[in-house]
Amino acid sequence: MSLKIGLIGGGTVGGGVVELLRRVANPAITISKICVRDLTKKRDFTLDSNTILTSSIDDVLNDTSINCIVEVMGGTGLAKDVVLRSLAGGKHVVTANKALIASHMSEIQAA
């Protein structure tokens, strides 16, 4: 089974995820799309030629080929929506968002 990742957040943490996965160099793991706030902002990481940069969360969440969402955007409002929609869509979710988990764990578990 291949892991096709949709990354939500392309800042410092998101860039770190991209670089770590590049070092793993496993062809079964790909980052398909990365959602960022500002498409014109210079990134501290290099995109693979097959990775699409978008500013639309829906572009990532509605992509049926993506089977794992990595949420590294921070905050608890929009991040909660991303996690709950991802789970409702049958996607695996990875988050480093402690505030989100602390505030909304019961809702996340129920999804």
Secondary structure, DSSP 8 states (H G I E B T S, - for coil): --EEEEEE--SHHHHHHHHHHHHH--TTEEEEEEE-S-TTS--SS---TT-EEES-HHHHHT-TT--EEEE-S-SSHHHHHHHHHHHHTT-EEEE--HHHHHHHHHHHHH-
